[in-house]
Amino acid sequence: MGFITSSEVMRRLCRRAELFAGSDEPILLTGETGTGKTVLAEYIHACSPRAARPFGVRNCAALTPQLAVSELFGHSKGAFTGADAARVGAFRACDGGTLFLDEVSRLDMQIQGAVLKAIDEGKIQPLGSDHTEAADVRLIAASNQNLWNLCETGRFADDLFYRLAVLTLRVPPLRERIEDIPHLFRHFLGSSLAPGLACEATEDALARLCAYPFPGNVRELRSVAMRCSLLAMAKEGSEPDKAVVTIDPEIVSEALAVQCEFNPVAPLPDVGISDRTHQLRRQSLESALRRHGGNISAAASELGVSRQTASKWKRQYGLH
């Protein structure tokens, strides 16, 4: 279990995660949507002394205030209409192990106080019960929002923030670890192909992928890989003896163009972008402009980015 990576930034993150894994203190994971915070939480648990105990995941965005109490702390029989049996909440279900609360910023303020109490006291009180129960849980929380900013506007409890942020890890966006794109792409392709089929992506196809900024990060790359595999198999046609499916630049362009249709890429900050990334983007855009006679809209469509992004890159790289 762990990250598919060749980038130094992710290797440093994994080393820090392994160090933190030995502690029982809460960990706050930050980073954009789709960067792999759940995978990192699983990795921390697997590296910890609690690895043999349960690992639970709860998405706080899916928990209404009423549901959150029962889901996290459990309830006794008859606690509310329809509670025909007692329920063990996530804290008790993960006793001795790790509980990962994703999108923790979405928790209701009242529930935040109960979570803080559970962390500090190691005890929870199920809904409808007069008794507390021990819950030995290592808590990992994640947010794609700045929790401190939410604290300043009164939308997140600052005492819970301070408790969660004892240890923090930031998962970098994919555009800051471009070296990982080919490895992740091949991995996702392999998992999407039918048994007995292999897949090869040409160097030009990988270069075109690396030039794309992936605002949806690894989750978006997975979708693009799945789409590429289907497009490649359709292009190959029905050749039963053909054991290798080839991903070429045209297939990548088509897959990215579809992606851009649903989620046009706005210009993204170039912080952390490597010289190699800039080189790949410049080459890809220059080639696309040449193929389309300088038409920026057509070039943007081929690369799977918005016209605004392509225009920005064109100015940035001094292309004519």
C-alpha positions in Angstrom: 0.0 0.0 0.0 1.3 3.5 -0.8 1.8 6.0 -3.6 2.8 5.2 -7.1 5.5 7.9 -7.4 8.9 8.8 -8.7 8.9 12.4 -7.6 11.1 13.6 -4.7 8.2 15.7 -3.3 6.1 12.6 -2.8 9.0 10.6 -1.4 9.5 13.3 1.2 5.8 13.3 2.0 5.9 9.5 2.5 9.0 9.7 4.8 7.2 12.3 6.9 4.0 10.2 6.9 6.0 7.2 8.2 7.5 9.3 10.9 4.1 10.6 12.0 2.6 7.1 11.9 4.3 6.2 15.1 2.5 8.8 17.1 -1.1 8.7 18.4 -1.6 12.4 17.8 -4.2 13.6 15.3 -3.0 14.4 11.8 -4.5 17.0 9.5 -4.1 16.4 5.8 -4.5 19.3 3.4 -4.5 19.5 -0.4 -6.7 20.0 -3.4 -9.5 17.6 -4.3 -8.3 14.4 -5.9 -4.7 14.6 -4.7 -4.9 11.3 -2.7 -5.5 12.3 0.9 -7.5 9.1 1.5 -4.6 7.0 0.1 -2.2 8.9 2.4 -4.4 8.2 5.4 -4.5 4.5 4.6 -0.7 4.6 4.2 -0.2 6.2 7.6 -2.5 3.6 9.2 -0.6 0.8 7.5 2.7 2.1 8.8 1.4 2.6 12.3 1.4 0.2 15.4 -2.4 0.2 14.8 -2.1 -1.5 11.4 -3.7 -4.7 12.6 -6.8 -2.9 13.9 -9.7 -1.3 11.9 -9.3 1.6 9.5 -12.5 3.5 9.0 -13.5 6.3 6.6 -16.3 8.8 7.0 -17.0 11.6 4.5 -18.3 14.5 6.6 -19.8 16.1 3.6 -22.4 13.3 3.5 -23.3 13.6 7.2 -26.3 15.8 8.2 -26.1 17.0 11.8 -28.7 14.4 12.8 -27.0 11.6 11.0 -23.5 12.6 12.1 -24.1 11.8 15.8 -25.4 8.3 15.1 -22.8 7.7 12.4 -19.8 8.8 14.5 -20.9 7.9 18.0 -23.6 5.3 17.6 -27.0 5.2 19.1 -29.0 3.0 21.6 -32.1 1.1 20.7 -35.1 3.4 20.7 -33.0 6.6 20.6 -35.2 8.0 17.9 -38.0 6.8 15.6 -36.9 3.9 13.6 -33.9 3.0 15.9 -35.0 -0.6 16.2 -31.5 -1.7 17.2 -28.5 -0.2 18.8 -25.8 1.0 16.4 -22.0 1.1 16.9 -20.6 4.4 15.6 -17.4 4.9 13.7 -15.4 5.8 16.8 -16.2 2.5 18.5 -16.0 0.5 15.3 -12.4 1.7 14.9 -11.4 1.1 18.5 -7.7 0.4 18.6 -7.3 1.6 15.0 -7.6 4.7 12.9 -10.6 6.8 11.9 -10.3 9.1 8.8 -12.7 12.0 8.6 -12.6 13.4 5.1 -13.9 16.9 4.4 -13.9 17.6 8.1 -14.7 21.3 7.4 -18.2 20.2 6.5 -19.0 18.9 10.1 -21.7 20.8 11.9 -20.3 23.1 14.6 -22.1 21.2 17.4 -20.7 17.9 16.2 -17.2 19.5 16.1 -17.4 19.9 19.8 -18.3 16.3 20.3 -15.4 15.2 18.1 -13.0 17.4 20.1 -14.3 15.8 23.4 -13.8 12.3 21.9 -10.2 13.1 21.0 -9.3 14.7 24.3 -11.1 12.2 26.6 -11.0 9.0 24.5 -14.7 8.5 25.3 -17.9 8.8 23.3 -21.6 8.9 24.3 -24.0 7.2 21.9 -27.2 9.0 21.1 -29.9 8.1 23.6 -27.5 6.6 26.1 -26.7 7.9 29.6 -23.3 6.2 29.6 -20.0 6.9 27.9 -17.9 4.3 26.2 -14.1 4.1 25.7 -12.9 4.7 22.2 -9.2 4.3 21.6 -8.9 5.9 18.1 -6.2 7.7 16.2 -7.9 10.4 14.2 -6.8 11.6 10.8 -8.8 14.5 9.3 -8.6 16.0 5.8 -9.8 19.2 4.2 -9.4 20.8 0.8 -10.3 24.1 2.4 -8.2 26.4 4.6 -9.5 25.5 8.1 -7.8 28.6 9.6 -9.7 30.9 7.3 -12.9 29.0 8.3 -12.1 29.6 11.9 -11.7 33.3 11.4 -15.1 33.5 9.8 -16.7 31.4 12.6 -17.4 28.3 10.4 -15.0 26.0 12.1 -14.2 25.6 15.8 -10.7 27.0 16.4 -10.2 24.7 19.4 -10.8 21.6 17.2 -8.5 23.1 14.6 -5.6 23.4 17.0 -6.2 19.8 18.2 -6.3 18.4 14.7 -3.3 20.4 13.4 -0.8 18.9 15.9 0.7 17.2 12.9 0.0 18.3 9.4 0.8 17.0 5.9 0.1 18.7 2.6 -0.5 16.5 -0.4 0.8 18.4 -3.5 -1.3 18.7 -6.6 -0.4 16.6 -9.6 1.0 19.7 -11.5 3.7 19.9 -8.8 4.8 16.3 -9.3 4.6 15.9 -13.0 7.1 13.0 -13.0 4.3 10.9 -11.5 1.9 11.3 -14.4 3.3 8.6 -16.7 3.5 6.0 -13.8 0.0 6.7 -12.6 -1.3 6.8 -16.1 0.1 3.3 -16.9 -1.2 2.0 -13.6 -4.7 3.2 -14.3 -4.6 1.9 -17.9 -3.6 -1.5 -16.6 -6.5 -1.7 -14.2 -9.0 -0.7 -17.0 -8.0 -3.2 -19.6 -9.6 -6.6 -20.2 -7.6 -9.6 -19.0 -4.9 -10.7 -21.4 -4.4 -7.2 -22.9 -1.4 -5.1 -22.3 -1.1 -1.4 -23.0 1.7 0.9 -24.3 1.6 4.7 -24.3 4.0 6.4 -26.7 6.4 9.0 -25.5 4.5 11.7 -27.4 1.3 10.6 -25.8 2.8 10.9 -22.3 4.3 14.2 -23.1 0.9 15.5 -24.1 -0.5 14.3 -20.8 2.3 16.0 -18.9 1.5 19.3 -20.6 -2.0 19.2 -19.2 -2.5 20.9 -15.8 -5.0 18.3 -14.3 -7.1 20.6 -12.1 -8.8 17.5 -10.8 -5.5 15.9 -9.9 -5.1 12.1 -9.7 -8.8 11.5 -9.7 -9.1 13.3 -13.1 -6.0 11.4 -14.4 -7.8 8.2 -13.6 -10.8 9.3 -15.6 -8.7 10.3 -18.5 -6.8 7.0 -18.4 -10.1 5.0 -18.5 -11.3 7.1 -21.4 -8.0 6.6 -23.3 -8.2 2.8 -22.9 -11.7 2.7 -24.3 -10.8 5.0 -27.2 -7.7 2.9 -27.9 -9.6 -0.4 -28.0 -12.2 1.2 -30.3 -9.4 2.4 -32.6 -7.8 -1.1 -32.7 -11.1 -2.6 -33.7 -12.0 -6.3 -33.2 -8.6 -8.0 -33.6 -8.7 -11.0 -31.2 -5.0 -11.7 -31.7 -3.9 -8.2 -30.8 -2.6 -8.3 -27.3 -1.2 -4.8 -27.1 -3.3 -1.6 -27.1 -1.4 1.5 -28.1 -2.2 5.0 -26.7 -1.0 7.6 -29.1 -1.1 11.4 -28.9 -4.3 11.6 -30.9 -6.1 9.4 -28.4 -4.9 11.5 -25.5 -6.0 14.7 -27.3 -9.5 13.2 -27.9 -9.7 12.1 -24.2 -8.6 15.5 -23.0 -10.9 17.3 -25.3 -13.9 15.4 -23.9 -12.6 16.2 -20.4 -12.3 19.9 -21.1 -15.9 19.9 -22.5 -17.2 19.0 -19.0 -14.6 20.8 -17.0 -12.8 23.7 -18.9 -9.4 24.3 -17.3 -8.9 27.8 -15.9 -5.4 29.2 -15.7 -3.6 27.7 -12.7 -0.7 29.1 -10.7 2.7 28.0 -11.9 4.1 27.7 -8.4 6.1 24.5 -8.2 6.1 23.9 -11.9 9.4 22.4 -13.1 11.4 23.5 -16.1 10.6 20.2 -17.7 6.9 20.9 -17.3 7.3 24.2 -19.0 9.3 22.6 -21.8 6.6 20.0 -22.4 3.8 22.5 -22.4 5.6 24.8 -24.8 6.4 21.9 -27.2 2.9 20.6 -27.0 1.3 23.9 -27.6 3.7 24.9 -30.4 3.0 21.6 -32.2 -0.7 21.9 -31.8 -0.7 25.5 -33.1 1.4 24.4 -36.1 -1.0 21.5 -36.9 -4.0 23.9 -36.7 -2.5 26.8 -38.6 -2.2 29.0 -35.5 -5.9 28.5 -34.5 -5.7 28.9 -30.7 -9.2 27.4 -30.1 -8.4 24.3 -32.1 -5.0 23.9 -30.4 -6.7 24.3 -26.9 -9.2 21.6 -27.8 -6.5 19.2 -28.9 -4.6 19.7 -25.6 -7.8 19.5 -23.5 -7.5 22.9 -22.0 -9.6 26.0 -22.2 -8.9 28.7 -24.8 -8.0 31.0 -21.9 -5.4 28.7 -20.6 -3.9 28.1 -24.1 -3.8 31.8 -24.7 -2.0 32.3 -21.4 0.6 29.7 -22.3 1.1 31.2 -25.7 1.9 34.6 -24.2 4.0 33.1 -21.5 6.2 31.1 -23.9 6.3 33.8 -26.6 4.7 31.7 -29.3 3.3 33.3 -32.5 
